[in-house]
């Protein structure tokens, strides 16, 4: 569960969450970061030391880089595990997700 609050005298908001009975944690967010960004495409590349995740927005007028996230290989393993766990929970609640064919979106 996420709870947002604005920190007085600051342009930084704070988020707090409690998960599976764990201790409450908080993190600070730069202005606008807590709003998130929409992405409908992604590129993944790697070096020996890091994985690079480029989140893209593909629209009729072209493709734009929305965000770039770089993580260590060890953290990437944790990300993959968390994504698989959350997809399993999502499908248990809402039914199987069928992935669309790989390729560029078709705009009409």
C-alpha positions, -999 to +999 in steps of 0.1 A: +000+000+000+014+034-010+006+066+008+017+100-006+023+131+013+039+165+005+067+176+027+063+212+038+089+237+027+101+213+000+095+205-037+101+169-028+072+146-020+075+115+001+060+080-003+054+055+024+044+019+020+038-012+041+040-046+024+033-081+038+033-069+074+068-055+069+080-023+086+068+009+070+094+025+047+095+059+030+113+073+000+117+108-013+106+117-049+118+145-071+091+168-083+068+149-107+085+116-103+056+101-083+033+107-112+050+080-133+055+079-170+036+059-197+055+036-219+042+013-247+076+000-259+110-010-245+145-017-254+169-037-232+206-039-236+235-049-214+272-048-207+291-070-184+284-046-155+249-033-161+215-037-178+200-007-195+163-005-198+150+022-222+113+028-218+098+043-250+066+059-261+057+051-297+031+074-313+021+083-348+046+111-348+075+089-338+092+073-309+104+091-278+126+079-249+105+083-218+130+070-192+163+051-190+170+029-160+203+012-155+207-017-130+233-042-119+230-078-131+221-089-095+194-063-092+181-073-127+175-108-113+155-093-084+135-072-109+127-102-131+116-122-100+094-094-088+078-089-123+071-126-126+056-127-091+034-097-098+022-110-132+013-143-116-008-124-090-024-102-116-034-132-137-048-150-107-071-120-101-079-109-136-072-138-160-045-147-184-027-119-202-021-126-239+010-108-252+005-091-285+028-099-314+062-083-313+065-053-337+056-017-341+021-006-330-003+000-359-018+035-359-049+043-380 
